[in-house]
Amino acid sequence: MKEVILESIIICPECGAKKKERMPTEVCQYFYECTSCHKILKPLAGDCCVYCSFGSVKCPPIQENGACCS
């Protein structure tokens, strides 16, 4: 069984700020506020959460089984 990585670095597409965050394991995080410019990030089309769109590591459900949480 593959080890799931629980931390991801979110990179704001607006200002380029980077922040290491611990990802939730049982739900997808749909919104994230950049701590630098305060832009509210939402997933890009086709992604289930902000980590899949802007993170250095995909969310735990995608890592585990390739399917988004619902």
N, C-alpha and C positions, 0 to 999 in steps of 0.2 A: 504494500500500500504506500502511496506517495505521501511524503510529508507536506502538510499545508503550511504555507508562509502566512503569518498573521499581520505583518507590518508592510506598509506600502508607502512610498513617497509620492504625495500628490503634487503635481506641478500645475500651477495656475496658468491657463492659456492667455489670460489677460495681462498679467504683470510678470510672470515667470517665477514667482515665489515658489519655494519648495518646502514641504513640511512632512515629516514622518508621522504617520498615523497608524493606530491599531484598528484593523478592520473588524466589523461585526461578523460573527460566524453564522448567525441564523437568519439574518435578514439582509437585503440589499440596501445600501445607502444611496438614496436617490438625489439628495441635496447635500452640498458642502459649501460653507462660506470660507472664502480665502481669508486667512488671518492677516494678510498684508493689504490688499486692495478692497476687501469685503465683497467682491463679486460672488454671487451665488452661482455655483456650478451645478449643472444637470448633465446626466449622461448624454453622449452623442447618439444619434440614430443607430439602432442596432445593438447598443450596449445596455446592460441591465443596471449598471450603477456607476457612480463617479470614479470608483477605483478601476473599473474596466476601461473607462475613457481617459482618465488623467493620472492614473497611478502607475508606479513602477512595477507593480505586481497585480495581477487580476484578483478578483474577489474569491474567498474560500469556496463557494459553490462551483464556480467555474474551474478552479484548480482541482477540486475533488472529482467532479464527474462531467465537466464540460457543459453543464446546463445551468442556466440562471435560476436563482431562487424565484418563487412566484408569490 
